Amino acid sequence: KSIEMIRQAQLLPLTGYVHGGCSPLGMKKQFTTVLDESARGRETMTVSAGRIGAQVELAPDDLCRLSRGSFAPVGK
């Protein structure tokens, strides 16, 4: 019914990643990845590559497939 981002103070203990280095790809622990449905209309999108200052650009469908994610109406 609702979702929210992980609070910054909980990020490192929960995921093993520092703020700015948390990526939906190659997670140490598989968390659910949900992309807003509006992403489907984009040719590409950019997400963290798992290190501060590193990004990867890919098609939303590829991100969804690689992260074992799903599309849903999550935006307001």
Residue frames as a rotation matrix with the C-alpha (Angstrom) as fourth column:
LYS 1
0.560 0.828 0.000 0.00
0.828 -0.560 0.000 0.00
0.000 0.000 -1.000 0.00
SER 2
0.950 -0.312 -0.017 2.95
-0.312 -0.950 -0.011 2.31
-0.012 0.016 -1.000 0.55
ILE 3
0.489 -0.871 -0.046 6.68
0.829 0.481 -0.285 2.39
0.271 0.101 0.957 -0.01
GLU 4
0.959 -0.284 -0.018 9.48
-0.269 -0.925 0.267 4.64
-0.092 -0.252 -0.963 1.14
MET 5
0.328 -0.927 -0.183 13.22
-0.249 0.102 -0.963 4.97
0.911 0.361 -0.197 0.74
ILE 6
0.408 -0.326 -0.853 15.44
0.829 0.524 0.196 3.48
0.383 -0.787 0.484 3.43
ARG 7
0.997 -0.080 0.014 16.47
-0.077 -0.876 0.475 6.14
-0.026 -0.475 -0.880 5.93
GLN 8
0.473 -0.880 -0.045 20.10
-0.446 -0.195 -0.874 7.18
0.760 0.433 -0.484 5.57
ALA 9
-0.063 -0.499 0.864 21.01
-0.998 0.048 -0.045 6.09
-0.019 -0.865 -0.501 9.11
GLN 10
0.447 0.331 0.831 19.71
-0.411 0.901 -0.138 2.57
-0.794 -0.280 0.539 8.34
LEU 11
0.800 -0.024 -0.600 21.30
-0.593 0.122 -0.796 2.27
0.092 0.992 0.083 4.90
LEU 12
-0.141 -0.962 -0.233 24.81
-0.839 0.241 -0.488 1.03
0.526 0.126 -0.841 5.79
PRO 13
-0.592 -0.118 0.797 23.81
-0.657 0.644 -0.392 -1.45
-0.467 -0.756 -0.459 8.53
LEU 14
0.329 0.861 0.388 20.94
-0.372 0.496 -0.785 -2.83
-0.868 0.114 0.483 6.45
THR 15
0.977 0.171 -0.124 22.47
-0.163 0.236 -0.958 -2.96
-0.135 0.957 0.258 2.96
GLY 16
0.352 -0.925 0.147 26.23
0.713 0.366 0.598 -2.69
-0.607 -0.106 0.788 3.40
TYR 17
-0.041 -0.305 0.952 26.29
0.881 -0.460 -0.110 0.38
0.471 0.834 0.287 1.14
VAL 18
-0.634 -0.190 -0.750 27.09
0.539 -0.803 -0.253 3.99
-0.555 -0.565 0.611 1.97
HIS 19
0.471 0.799 -0.373 24.77
0.321 -0.550 -0.771 6.82
-0.821 0.244 -0.516 0.97
GLY 20
0.410 -0.283 -0.867 25.47
-0.771 -0.615 -0.164 7.59
-0.487 0.736 -0.470 -2.70
GLY 21
-0.624 -0.702 -0.344 26.77
-0.781 0.545 0.305 4.10
-0.026 0.459 -0.888 -3.43
CYS 22
-0.388 0.588 0.710 23.56
-0.112 0.734 -0.670 2.10
-0.915 -0.340 -0.219 -3.16
SER 23
-0.693 0.052 -0.719 22.67
-0.721 -0.080 0.688 0.48
-0.021 0.995 0.093 -6.49
PRO 24
0.409 0.874 0.264 19.72
-0.800 0.482 -0.356 -1.64
-0.438 -0.065 0.896 -7.62
LEU 25
0.733 -0.223 -0.643 22.26
-0.370 0.662 -0.652 -3.83
0.571 0.716 0.403 -9.45
GLY 26
-0.048 -0.836 -0.547 24.57
0.112 0.539 -0.835 -6.33
0.993 -0.102 0.068 -7.80
MET 27
0.376 0.263 0.889 23.12
-0.781 -0.427 0.456 -5.92
0.499 -0.865 0.045 -4.31
LYS 28
-0.758 -0.651 0.050 24.79
-0.536 0.577 -0.616 -7.88
0.372 -0.494 -0.786 -1.53
LYS 29
-0.712 0.677 0.188 21.29
0.313 0.545 -0.778 -8.67
-0.629 -0.495 -0.600 -0.23
GLN 30
-0.800 0.406 0.441 18.45
0.446 -0.089 0.891 -8.75
0.401 0.910 -0.110 -2.77
PHE 31
-0.604 0.650 -0.461 15.96
0.109 -0.506 -0.856 -6.01
-0.790 -0.567 0.235 -1.96
THR 32
0.186 0.770 0.611 12.82
0.870 0.159 -0.466 -5.40
-0.456 0.618 -0.640 -3.98
THR 33
-0.853 -0.411 -0.321 13.37
0.181 -0.810 0.557 -2.90
-0.489 0.418 0.766 -6.80
VAL 34
0.180 0.948 0.263 10.31
0.844 -0.011 -0.536 -1.03
-0.506 0.318 -0.802 -8.04
LEU 35
-0.907 -0.412 0.084 10.42
0.382 -0.722 0.577 1.43
-0.177 0.555 0.813 -10.92
ASP 36
-0.235 0.850 -0.471 7.64
-0.190 -0.516 -0.836 3.95
-0.953 -0.106 0.282 -11.45
GLU 37
0.281 0.465 0.840 5.52
0.682 0.519 -0.515 3.16
-0.675 0.718 -0.172 -14.52
SER 38
0.904 0.066 -0.423 6.55
-0.176 -0.845 -0.506 6.50
-0.391 0.532 -0.752 -16.04
ALA 39
-0.056 -0.998 0.003 10.07
-0.522 0.032 0.853 5.07
-0.851 0.046 -0.523 -16.52
ARG 40
0.044 0.127 0.991 8.75
0.556 0.821 -0.130 2.75
-0.830 0.557 -0.035 -19.25
GLY 41
0.892 0.399 0.210 8.40
0.398 -0.479 -0.782 5.72
-0.212 0.782 -0.586 -21.59
ARG 42
0.572 -0.753 -0.324 12.08
-0.628 -0.657 0.418 6.65
-0.527 -0.036 -0.849 -21.32
GLU 43
0.701 -0.421 -0.576 14.75
-0.384 0.456 -0.802 5.46
0.601 0.784 0.158 -23.70
THR 44
-0.148 -0.774 -0.615 17.36
0.466 0.494 -0.734 5.27
0.872 -0.395 0.288 -20.94
MET 45
0.891 0.282 0.356 17.78
-0.170 -0.520 0.837 6.12
0.421 -0.807 -0.415 -17.27
THR 46
-0.138 -0.990 0.035 20.77
-0.235 -0.001 -0.972 6.54
0.962 -0.142 -0.232 -14.99
VAL 47
0.931 0.365 -0.010 21.22
-0.096 0.271 0.958 4.75
0.353 -0.891 0.287 -11.65
SER 48
0.409 -0.802 0.436 24.05
-0.860 -0.178 0.479 4.35
-0.306 -0.571 -0.762 -9.18
ALA 49
0.423 -0.371 -0.827 26.73
-0.453 0.703 -0.547 1.88
0.785 0.606 0.129 -10.22
GLY 50
0.778 -0.004 -0.628 27.53
0.438 0.720 0.538 0.95
0.450 -0.694 0.562 -6.62
ARG 51
-0.252 -0.837 -0.486 30.22
0.965 -0.253 -0.063 3.53
-0.070 -0.485 0.872 -5.81
ILE 52
0.405 0.342 -0.848 29.97
0.391 -0.903 -0.178 7.20
-0.827 -0.259 -0.499 -4.99
GLY 53
-0.018 -0.360 -0.933 30.23
-0.566 -0.765 0.306 9.17
-0.824 0.534 -0.190 -8.23
ALA 54
-0.954 -0.297 -0.042 29.74
-0.211 0.566 0.797 6.18
-0.213 0.769 -0.603 -10.54
GLN 55
0.027 0.999 -0.024 26.57
-0.595 -0.003 -0.804 5.76
-0.803 0.036 0.594 -12.58
VAL 56
-0.849 -0.147 0.508 25.32
0.289 0.676 0.678 3.40
-0.443 0.722 -0.531 -15.26
GLU 57
-0.325 0.741 -0.588 22.89
-0.804 -0.544 -0.241 4.35
-0.498 0.394 0.772 -18.03
LEU 58
-0.980 0.060 0.188 20.54
0.136 0.895 0.424 1.67
-0.142 0.441 -0.886 -19.34
ALA 59
-0.505 0.863 -0.018 17.04
-0.302 -0.157 0.940 1.11
0.809 0.480 0.340 -20.64
PRO 60
-0.245 0.486 0.839 14.32
-0.970 -0.117 -0.215 0.87
-0.006 -0.866 0.500 -17.95
ASP 61
0.785 0.554 -0.279 13.28
-0.570 0.821 0.027 -2.58
0.244 0.137 0.960 -19.18
ASP 62
0.173 -0.815 -0.553 16.89
0.054 0.568 -0.821 -3.77
0.983 0.112 0.143 -18.85
LEU 63
-0.647 -0.373 0.665 17.16
-0.580 -0.326 -0.747 -2.34
0.496 -0.869 -0.005 -15.32
CYS 64
0.237 0.835 0.496 13.92
-0.970 0.231 0.075 -4.05
-0.052 -0.499 0.865 -14.35
ARG 65
0.808 0.044 -0.587 15.09
-0.236 0.938 -0.254 -7.38
0.540 0.344 0.768 -15.77
LEU 66
-0.087 -0.966 -0.244 18.61
0.033 0.242 -0.970 -7.22
0.996 -0.093 0.011 -14.30
SER 67
-0.727 -0.158 0.668 17.40
-0.594 -0.343 -0.727 -6.15
0.344 -0.926 0.156 -10.85
ARG 68
-0.722 0.577 -0.382 14.52
0.564 0.810 0.157 -8.65
0.400 -0.102 -0.911 -10.88
GLY 69
-0.878 0.352 -0.323 12.32
-0.042 -0.731 -0.681 -5.63
-0.476 -0.585 0.657 -10.30
SER 70
-0.229 0.868 0.440 8.89
0.966 0.258 -0.008 -4.57
-0.120 0.424 -0.898 -11.42
PHE 71
-0.857 0.112 0.502 7.04
0.072 -0.940 0.332 -1.52
0.509 0.321 0.798 -12.67
ALA 72
-0.146 0.843 -0.518 4.26
0.988 0.152 -0.031 -0.01
0.053 -0.516 -0.855 -10.54
PRO 73
0.261 0.301 0.917 2.51
0.325 -0.922 0.211 3.35
0.909 0.243 -0.338 -10.10
VAL 74
0.087 -0.324 -0.942 4.68
0.990 0.131 0.046 4.59
0.109 -0.937 0.333 -7.21
GLY 75
-0.866 -0.448 0.221 4.98
0.442 -0.893 -0.080 8.32
0.233 0.029 0.972 -8.04
LYS 76
-0.190 0.809 -0.556 2.58
0.661 -0.313 -0.682 10.95
-0.726 -0.498 -0.475 -6.81
